[in-house]
Amino acid sequence: MKRISYLWTALLVCASSTSYANMSVYPMAVDINSEGEGSVRVISRTDEVQYIKSTTLIVSGRNTPQEKETEISVGDPNAIVVMPPKFALPAGATKMVRLVAMEPVQEETTYRVKFEAVPQLENPLGANANSGVKSQVTLNLIWGVLVSVPPAHPHLSMQLQPGGQIQNNGNQRFKILKTGLCKKNQAAKECVWQEVDKNIYPGSGYTPNNVLNYDRVVVQYWNWIDKSKYSKDFAIR
């Protein structure tokens, strides 16, 4: 599977020979809250005014070989909205950017919001927004923030398939923290435990190593929506 990193690096060629990380973004992963909102901070790391623009992409097939990102058209009413989508960032300043889910979703939806510095905004903020200011960007870091939008009616459903795969049949992701492989009537502390730490998205699954050599599997997992840890016990046969 092609892994998509949180941070892309692009080298822009310009007259200056100076290279620097011109900004940073925090946090790099945002869970939209029950009110449909989240936020990130864009922080200047240079003594020059910069012009920042954002691009929104929807992520499909998350954590599978079919994972891909598709750019969303500006103004799409079904996507998240970045406010503001582009802005001037003064030297040493921090800009709070809001992320708003405009419409409820039936299944957890994942986006990537990219922030990058550009030589000039296509539509500067105000007639004199770039008056007398020359923005130079030599090393342009493109920051990709992962944004998760929860379903309007979350349903977490985990099932064990005949082949030993732990399948997500619900409409939200859960994170498998660890699995315990047990013989019949074996106490949990005597099981063979495997650290997993893997997000399982709707329609996907995870198969523990050597699971079919045991009689039971105990799954410890994290529900990101209610912020709680749970344990589920399955009979393998």
C-alpha positions in Angstrom: 0.0 0.0 0.0 1.2 3.4 -0.8 1.5 5.3 2.4 0.5 8.9 2.4 2.5 11.0 4.9 1.2 13.9 6.9 3.9 16.2 5.5 4.9 16.7 1.9 8.0 18.6 1.0 8.2 20.6 -2.3 11.3 22.6 -3.4 10.4 25.9 -5.1 13.1 27.4 -7.2 13.7 31.2 -6.7 16.5 33.7 -6.8 17.4 33.5 -3.1 19.7 30.7 -2.0 18.3 30.7 1.6 16.3 27.7 2.7 14.1 27.5 5.8 11.0 25.9 7.2 8.7 28.8 6.7 5.8 27.7 8.9 4.3 24.9 11.0 0.8 23.6 11.6 -0.7 22.1 14.8 -2.3 19.7 15.4 -1.7 17.4 12.4 -4.8 15.3 13.1 -8.2 16.8 14.0 -11.4 15.0 15.2 -14.4 17.2 14.3 -16.6 17.6 17.5 -20.3 17.0 18.0 -20.9 20.6 17.0 -19.3 19.9 13.6 -16.2 22.0 14.2 -12.5 21.8 14.7 -9.5 24.0 14.3 -5.7 24.2 13.6 -3.1 26.8 14.2 -0.8 28.0 11.4 2.4 29.4 12.9 4.9 31.6 11.1 8.6 30.5 11.4 10.0 33.4 9.4 10.5 37.1 9.5 8.7 37.6 6.2 5.0 38.0 5.4 3.6 34.9 3.8 0.5 34.1 1.8 -1.1 30.8 2.8 -3.6 28.8 0.8 -5.4 25.6 1.7 -6.5 22.6 -0.4 -9.1 20.0 0.7 -9.0 16.4 -0.3 -11.3 13.5 0.6 -9.6 10.2 1.6 -11.2 7.0 0.5 -10.1 3.4 1.3 -8.3 4.6 4.4 -5.6 2.2 5.6 -6.1 -0.2 2.7 -4.2 -0.9 -0.6 -6.9 1.2 -2.3 -6.3 4.3 -0.3 -6.4 7.5 -2.4 -7.0 11.2 -2.0 -9.2 13.2 -4.3 -9.3 17.0 -4.4 -12.6 18.6 -3.4 -14.1 21.4 -5.4 -14.2 24.8 -3.7 -17.7 25.4 -2.4 -18.8 21.8 -2.3 -21.7 21.8 0.2 -21.1 18.3 1.3 -17.4 18.7 2.2 -15.8 20.4 5.2 -15.2 24.2 4.9 -11.8 25.8 5.8 -12.2 29.3 7.2 -10.4 31.2 5.9 -9.3 29.2 2.9 -6.4 31.6 2.2 -4.9 34.4 4.2 -1.8 36.6 4.8 0.4 35.4 7.7 2.5 38.2 9.2 6.0 37.5 10.4 6.0 35.6 13.7 2.2 35.4 13.9 -0.2 32.6 14.5 -3.4 32.2 12.6 -6.3 30.1 13.9 -8.1 28.3 11.1 -11.6 26.8 11.6 -12.7 23.5 10.0 -16.4 23.1 9.7 -18.5 20.1 8.6 -21.5 21.7 6.8 -23.6 18.6 6.5 -24.0 15.5 8.7 -22.5 12.2 7.3 -23.9 8.7 7.6 -20.4 7.1 7.8 -17.2 8.5 9.2 -15.5 10.6 6.6 -11.8 11.5 6.4 -10.3 14.5 4.7 -6.8 15.9 4.2 -6.4 19.6 4.4 -3.2 20.9 3.0 -1.6 24.3 3.9 1.2 25.8 1.8 2.8 29.1 1.4 2.6 30.7 -2.1 4.3 33.7 -3.7 1.0 35.6 -3.8 -2.7 34.9 -3.3 -4.8 34.8 -6.4 -7.3 37.2 -4.7 -5.4 39.2 -2.0 -7.3 40.1 1.1 -8.1 43.7 0.3 -6.8 46.0 -2.4 -3.6 46.8 -0.6 -3.0 43.4 1.1 0.3 42.9 -0.7 1.3 46.5 -1.2 5.0 46.9 -0.7 5.5 43.4 0.5 7.7 40.9 -1.3 7.2 37.3 -0.2 10.0 34.9 -0.9 9.6 31.2 -0.2 12.6 29.0 -0.9 11.7 25.7 0.8 8.0 25.3 0.8 6.7 22.7 3.3 3.2 21.5 2.5 1.4 20.4 5.7 -1.4 17.8 5.4 -3.8 17.8 8.3 -5.9 14.6 8.7 -9.5 15.6 9.6 -12.1 13.0 10.8 -15.8 13.8 10.6 -17.9 11.5 12.8 -21.3 10.1 11.6 -24.5 11.7 12.7 -25.5 8.5 14.4 -22.3 6.5 15.4 -22.6 2.7 15.4 -19.6 0.6 16.4 -19.9 -3.0 15.2 -17.1 -5.5 15.5 -17.4 -9.1 14.2 -15.0 -12.0 13.9 -15.0 -13.6 10.5 -14.5 -17.4 9.9 -11.0 -16.8 8.8 -10.1 -15.0 12.0 -10.4 -11.4 10.7 -11.7 -8.8 13.1 -14.1 -6.9 10.8 -15.5 -3.4 11.2 -19.2 -3.6 10.2 -20.2 -0.3 11.7 -20.1 3.3 10.4 -17.1 4.6 12.5 -13.5 3.6 13.0 -12.1 2.0 16.1 -8.5 1.5 17.1 -7.4 -2.0 18.1 -4.9 -1.5 20.9 -3.9 -5.2 21.4 -5.3 -8.7 20.9 -5.0 -11.7 23.2 -5.0 -15.2 21.8 -6.3 -17.7 24.2 -6.9 -21.4 24.6 -10.3 -22.6 25.9 -10.9 -21.6 29.6 -7.5 -19.8 29.7 -7.4 -16.7 31.9 -6.7 -13.4 30.1 -3.3 -12.9 31.7 -2.2 -16.3 30.3 -3.1 -15.5 26.7 -0.6 -14.6 24.0 -0.9 -10.8 23.7 0.0 -8.8 20.5 0.4 -5.1 20.4 -1.6 -3.7 17.4 -2.3 0.0 17.7 -4.1 0.1 14.4 -7.2 2.0 13.2 -9.9 -0.1 11.6 -12.1 1.8 9.3 -15.7 0.9 8.2 -15.6 -2.1 5.8 -12.0 -3.1 6.7 -10.5 -5.5 9.1 -7.5 -6.9 10.9 -6.3 -10.5 11.3 -4.1 -11.3 14.3 -1.0 -13.6 13.7 -1.7 -17.3 14.1 -5.3 -16.6 15.3 -6.7 -19.9 14.0 -4.3 -21.8 16.3 -6.3 -20.7 19.3 -9.9 -21.0 20.7 -10.6 -17.4 21.7 -9.4 -13.9 20.8 -9.8 -10.9 23.2 -9.8 -7.5 21.5 -8.9 -4.4 23.4 -9.9 -1.3 21.5 -10.5 2.5 21.7 -13.6 4.3 20.6 -12.5 7.7 19.5 -16.0 9.2 19.6 -16.8 8.5 23.2 -13.1 8.5 24.2 -13.4 5.2 26.0 -11.5 1.9 26.0 -13.3 -1.4 25.7 -12.6 -5.2 25.5 -14.5 -7.8 23.4 -14.1 -11.6 23.6 -14.8 -13.8 20.5 -14.9 -17.6 20.3 -12.8 -18.6 17.3 -14.5 -22.0 16.9 
